[in-house]
Amino acid sequence: MQKFIFTTLIIITLSLSDGFSQNRTIRFNEKPWQEIVAMARAEKKLIFLDAFASWCGPCKWMAANMFTNDTIADYYNKTFINAHFDMEKGEGLTLRKKFAVRAYPSLVFINPNTEEMVHERVGAPQKVRDYLDMAVVAQNPEECLSNYIKKYNEGSSSPEFIKTYLVRLSEAYMPVTDVLKKYFSTQSESALLGRTDWNLIYRFITEMNDPMFEFLLAHRKEYAKLYTKDSVNSKISEVYLNAFQKFARNPNTKLVDSNQLVLKQKIIASGFEDAGKVNFSADLALYQMRGKNKEFLELAYNDLDKYYSDDYNMLNNMAWSFYSMTVDVKYLEKALSWSKQSVSLRREPFNLDTYATILFKLGKKEEAIKQEKEAIALAKKTNATPAQYEDALKRMENSK
């Protein structure tokens, strides 16, 4: 690949402060593709292609919030020839096939001399640093995705290489299964238990039928000693819950229930210590998806404390769900206890707001106002946005 002009990124020369006005934007060239290619060749710059679709929410969010950031705009306008095309209209249809666009938004960096992808990332990153980092990687002939694909096909397979290659692939929404399978098949048991392979298992293994999941399940005690029991149990639970979600998407209710029961029995039979918690969570999700509010409320009322009494986020979420779903005092009092426990575990503006809101719904106006004021004060102290809590406080104070 021809080496393009590489701009050394000195972050301190770019303003990352929210205190500066944001009034610039990435300048996208509204020209036919071949004219854009000619411009990039003449200026010896890569092309940055924003591959979007008109219906894509993240595409619109990124255009409104990230492409208009001064730091991103200044760097991309200086470094690249920028283009954007709707992949479902006009030339976009051809470009979608040409660059194998699989999802929206796709951020593609292209060598204009060969008209080939050198780097790609799918999705709408939410941090300024992400856009700067991917731009730097795209310009580096050794670090860009296309070079990793080339080196892998030539036989590179060291753990450090594979680790970065998998990240590059996953960020581009490219399949990782075959790479993982081939890599793990070459590893000894001691290597599989090592930090590098554990990190790969933790990030990339998602399927119950994957041999590496079976290995993790069989060696969970060893992994727990090395990398904490919580992280190991969390990963195993994630894979099981992923399997439940796949069943739940099937429109055949009887088949879902049958598969759900078989899987629940399999999890119990595995001896996994958090089997009850996983099965409880799966049932909650299924009731919620089917709109079975009564069953959802009763299951959570009876068993949430058994499995999530030390999880401030889950307690808060369930308290809010109860607040939104029912006016039954029995359930609201339970929601209030969860909300109070959440605050005691970790005091945050959002769970103080939940606590205040439930208090208010139960007719405890004075205490509700007190807690909402505390949510506002904490939001200001932690630089969170207090506006929604201030609106809630006004509604409480103005109520009769």
C-alpha positions in Angstrom: 0.0 0.0 0.0 1.3 3.5 -0.9 2.2 5.4 2.2 0.1 8.5 2.5 1.1 11.6 4.3 0.9 10.6 8.0 -0.1 13.4 10.3 1.4 12.9 13.8 -1.5 13.4 16.2 -0.6 15.6 19.1 -3.7 15.6 21.1 -2.8 18.5 23.3 -2.9 20.8 20.2 -6.5 20.0 19.7 -9.2 21.2 22.0 -11.1 18.4 23.7 -12.8 20.8 26.1 -16.6 21.0 26.2 -16.1 24.6 27.1 -15.3 25.6 23.6 -18.1 26.3 21.1 -18.7 23.6 18.5 -19.4 25.4 15.2 -17.4 23.4 12.6 -18.3 20.2 10.9 -16.7 17.5 8.7 -16.9 18.8 5.1 -18.3 16.0 2.9 -17.7 16.3 -0.8 -21.0 16.2 -2.6 -19.6 14.9 -5.8 -19.6 11.6 -7.8 -17.4 8.9 -6.5 -14.8 9.1 -9.3 -14.3 12.8 -8.8 -13.7 12.2 -5.1 -11.2 9.5 -5.9 -9.4 11.9 -8.3 -9.3 14.6 -5.6 -7.8 12.1 -3.1 -5.2 10.9 -5.5 -4.2 14.5 -6.3 -3.8 15.4 -2.7 -2.3 12.0 -1.7 -4.9 11.5 1.0 -7.0 8.6 2.1 -10.8 8.8 1.5 -13.0 8.7 4.6 -16.4 7.3 3.6 -19.4 7.6 5.9 -21.6 4.8 4.6 -25.1 5.4 6.0 -28.8 4.7 5.4 -31.6 7.3 5.7 -33.5 5.2 8.3 -30.4 4.6 10.5 -30.8 6.3 14.0 -27.1 5.9 15.0 -26.1 7.4 11.6 -28.2 10.5 12.3 -26.9 10.8 15.9 -23.3 10.6 14.8 -23.8 13.2 12.0 -25.5 15.6 14.5 -23.2 15.0 17.5 -19.8 13.8 16.4 -19.2 15.0 12.9 -20.0 18.5 14.2 -17.4 18.3 17.0 -14.6 20.9 16.2 -11.8 18.5 17.2 -13.0 15.7 14.9 -14.0 18.1 12.1 -10.7 19.9 12.1 -8.7 16.7 12.0 -10.7 14.9 9.4 -10.9 18.0 7.1 -7.1 18.4 7.3 -6.3 14.7 6.9 -8.8 13.1 4.6 -11.0 13.6 1.5 -14.4 13.1 3.1 -17.4 11.5 1.4 -20.8 10.2 2.4 -23.3 8.2 0.5 -26.7 6.7 1.3 -25.9 3.0 0.7 -29.5 2.4 -0.5 -29.6 5.0 -3.2 -27.8 6.0 -6.4 -24.1 5.4 -6.3 -24.4 4.2 -2.8 -25.8 0.9 -4.1 -22.6 0.3 -6.1 -20.3 1.4 -3.2 -22.1 -0.9 -0.8 -21.2 -3.9 -2.9 -17.7 -2.6 -3.7 -16.7 -2.2 -0.1 -18.9 -5.0 1.3 -20.8 -2.7 3.7 -22.6 -5.0 6.1 -24.2 -2.7 8.6 -24.9 1.0 9.3 -23.1 3.2 10.0 -19.9 1.9 8.4 -16.9 4.2 8.6 -14.5 3.2 5.8 -11.1 4.5 5.0 -10.1 3.9 1.4 -6.8 4.0 -0.6 -7.8 6.0 -3.7 -5.0 4.5 -5.9 -6.4 1.0 -5.5 -10.0 1.9 -4.4 -9.6 -0.7 -1.6 -10.5 -0.5 2.0 -7.6 0.0 4.3 -9.5 0.3 7.6 -13.1 0.1 8.8 -15.2 0.5 11.9 -18.9 -0.2 12.1 -21.1 1.7 14.6 -21.3 5.2 16.0 -18.6 5.7 18.6 -19.5 8.2 21.4 -16.1 9.5 22.3 -14.0 12.0 20.4 -10.9 10.0 21.1 -12.4 7.0 19.2 -12.6 9.0 16.0 -9.1 10.3 16.4 -7.7 6.9 17.2 -9.3 5.2 14.2 -8.0 7.9 11.9 -4.5 7.4 13.1 -4.8 3.6 12.8 -6.2 4.0 9.3 -3.1 6.0 8.2 -0.6 3.5 9.7 0.2 0.8 7.1 1.2 -1.6 9.8 -1.8 -1.2 12.1 -4.8 -0.8 9.7 -7.3 -3.6 9.2 -6.3 -4.5 5.7 -2.7 -5.2 6.8 -3.9 -7.4 9.6 -6.0 -9.4 7.1 -3.0 -9.7 4.8 -0.7 -10.8 7.6 -3.2 -13.3 9.0 -3.6 -14.9 5.5 0.2 -15.1 5.3 0.3 -17.1 8.6 0.7 -14.6 11.4 -0.8 -16.2 14.5 1.0 -15.0 17.7 -1.3 -14.4 20.7 -0.6 -10.6 20.6 -1.3 -10.5 16.8 -4.5 -12.5 17.2 -5.7 -10.3 20.0 -5.4 -7.1 18.0 -6.7 -8.8 14.8 -9.9 -9.9 16.6 -10.5 -6.4 17.9 -10.0 -5.0 14.4 -12.4 -7.6 12.9 -15.1 -7.1 15.6 -15.0 -3.3 15.2 -15.6 -3.8 11.5 -18.4 -6.2 12.2 -16.6 -9.0 10.4 -16.9 -12.6 11.6 -14.4 -13.8 14.2 -15.6 -17.4 14.7 -13.2 -19.1 12.3 -10.2 -17.1 13.5 -11.0 -17.9 17.1 -11.5 -21.6 16.4 -8.3 -22.0 14.5 -6.3 -20.0 17.1 -7.7 -21.9 20.1 -7.1 -25.3 18.4 -3.3 -24.5 18.6 -3.3 -23.6 22.3 -2.2 -25.8 25.1 -4.3 -26.1 28.2 -1.9 -23.9 30.2 -2.1 -21.2 27.5 -5.9 -21.4 27.5 -5.8 -20.6 31.2 -3.4 -17.7 30.6 -4.3 -14.1 30.7 -4.2 -13.5 26.9 -6.6 -16.4 26.1 -8.8 -15.6 29.1 -9.2 -12.1 27.7 -10.1 -13.5 24.3 -12.6 -15.9 25.8 -14.2 -13.1 27.9 -14.6 -10.8 25.0 -15.4 -13.0 22.1 -17.0 -16.3 23.1 -20.8 -15.9 23.0 -22.3 -19.3 22.0 -23.1 -22.3 24.2 -22.0 -24.8 21.6 -18.6 -23.3 21.2 -15.9 -25.8 22.4 -14.2 -22.9 24.3 -17.4 -22.3 26.3 -17.4 -26.0 27.3 -13.7 -25.6 28.3 -14.5 -22.5 30.3 -17.4 -24.3 32.1 -15.3 -27.3 32.9 -12.4 -25.2 34.2 -14.4 -22.4 35.8 -12.9 -23.0 39.2 -9.4 -22.6 37.8 -10.4 -19.4 36.0 -12.1 -18.1 39.1 -8.9 -18.4 41.1 -6.9 -16.6 38.4 -9.4 -13.9 37.3 -12.0 -13.7 40.1 -15.2 -15.7 40.5 -17.4 -12.7 39.6 -15.9 -12.2 36.2 -16.1 -15.9 35.4 -19.7 -16.3 36.5 -20.6 -13.2 34.7 -19.2 -14.5 31.4 -20.9 -17.9 31.8 -24.2 -16.2 32.6 -23.9 -13.9 29.6 -23.5 -16.9 27.2 -26.5 -18.7 28.8 -28.7 -15.6 28.6 -27.7 -15.1 25.0 -29.0 -18.6 24.3 -32.3 -17.8 26.0 -32.6 -14.6 23.9 -32.3 -16.6 20.7 -35.1 -18.9 21.8 -37.3 -16.1 22.8 -37.2 -14.5 19.4 -38.9 -17.5 17.9 -42.6 -16.7 17.2 -43.7 -20.2 18.1 -44.6 -19.8 21.8 -44.8 -23.6 22.5 -41.3 -24.1 21.0 -39.9 -21.2 23.0 -41.3 -22.7 26.2 -40.0 -26.1 25.4 -36.5 -24.8 24.5 -36.5 -22.6 27.6 -37.3 -25.6 29.9 -34.7 -27.8 28.3 -32.0 -25.2 28.6 -32.9 -24.4 32.2 -32.6 -28.1 33.1 -29.2 -28.2 31.3 -27.9 -25.2 33.2 -29.0 -26.8 36.5 -27.4 -30.1 35.5 -24.1 -28.3 34.7 -23.6 -27.5 38.4 -23.1 -23.8 37.6 -23.6 -22.0 40.9 -25.5 -19.1 39.4 -27.9 -21.4 37.6 -30.9 -20.2 39.6 -30.0 -16.6 38.9 -29.6 -17.2 35.2 -33.0 -19.0 35.0 -34.7 -16.3 37.0 -33.3 -13.6 34.7 -34.4 -15.5 31.6 -38.0 -15.9 32.9 -38.1 -12.2 33.8 -37.0 -11.3 30.3 -39.5 -13.7 28.7 -42.4 -12.4 30.7 -41.5 -8.8 29.9 -41.1 -9.6 26.2 -44.6 -11.2 26.1 -46.2 -8.4 28.1 -47.1 -10.7 30.9 -47.0 -8.0 33.5 -48.7 -9.9 36.3 -46.3 -12.8 36.1 -43.3 -10.4 35.7 -44.3 -8.5 38.9 -44.9 -11.5 41.0 -41.7 -13.3 40.0 -39.6 -10.2 40.7 -41.5 -9.5 43.9 -40.7 -13.0 45.2 -37.2 -13.7 44.0 -35.3 -10.5 43.0 -33.8 -10.1 46.6 -32.5 -13.7 46.4 -30.3 -13.0 43.4 -29.7 -9.2 43.1 -29.7 -7.8 46.6 -26.1 -6.5 46.1 -26.6 -5.1 42.5 -27.4 -1.4 42.8 -28.1 -1.1 39.1 -30.5 -4.0 38.8 -32.3 -2.9 42.0 -32.8 0.5 40.5 -33.9 -0.8 37.2 -36.5 -3.1 38.7 -37.7 -0.4 41.1 -38.3 1.8 38.1 -40.0 -1.0 36.1 -42.4 -1.5 39.0 -43.1 2.2 39.3 -43.9 2.3 35.6 -46.1 -0.8 35.5 -48.4 -0.7 38.5 -50.3 1.3 41.1 -50.6 -1.6 43.5 -49.2 -0.5 46.8 -47.8 -4.0 47.5 -45.5 -3.8 44.5 -44.7 -0.1 45.0 -43.6 -0.7 48.6 -41.3 -3.5 47.3 -40.0 -1.1 44.6 -39.3 1.5 47.3 -37.3 -1.0 49.3 -35.2 -1.9 46.3 -34.6 1.7 45.4 -33.5 2.5 49.0 -31.2 -0.5 48.9 -29.7 0.7 45.6 -29.0 4.1 47.1 -27.4 2.5 50.1 -25.1 0.5 47.9 -24.1 3.3 45.6 -25.5 6.8 45.8 -26.1 8.2 42.3 -28.3 11.0 41.0 -30.4 8.5 38.9 -31.2 6.1 41.8 -32.0 9.0 44.1 -34.4 10.2 41.5 -36.0 6.8 41.3 -36.3 6.7 45.1 -37.9 10.2 45.1 -40.3 9.3 42.3 -41.6 6.2 44.0 -41.9 8.0 47.3 -44.0 10.6 45.5 -46.2 8.0 43.9 -46.9 6.5 47.4 -48.0 9.9 48.6 -44.9 10.7 50.6 -44.4 14.2 49.1 -42.1 15.8 51.7 -39.6 13.0 51.7 -39.8 12.8 47.9 -38.9 16.4 47.5 -36.0 16.0 49.9 -34.6 13.1 47.9 -35.1 14.8 44.6 -33.2 17.8 45.9 -30.4 15.5 46.9 -30.4 14.0 43.4 -30.0 17.5 41.9 -27.2 18.4 44.3 -25.3 15.2 43.5 -25.8 15.7 39.8 -24.2 19.1 40.0 -21.4 17.8 42.2 -20.6 15.0 39.7 -21.0 17.2 36.6 -24.1 15.2 35.5 -27.0 16.9 33.8 -29.6 17.9 36.5 -32.3 19.2 34.2 -34.5 16.1 34.3 -34.3 16.0 38.1 -35.1 19.7 38.3 -38.2 19.1 36.1 -39.3 16.3 38.4 -38.8 18.5 41.5 -41.0 21.2 39.9 -43.8 18.7 39.3 -43.6 17.5 42.9 -43.6 21.0 44.4 -46.4 22.2 42.1 -48.7 19.2 42.8 -51.7 19.6 45.1 
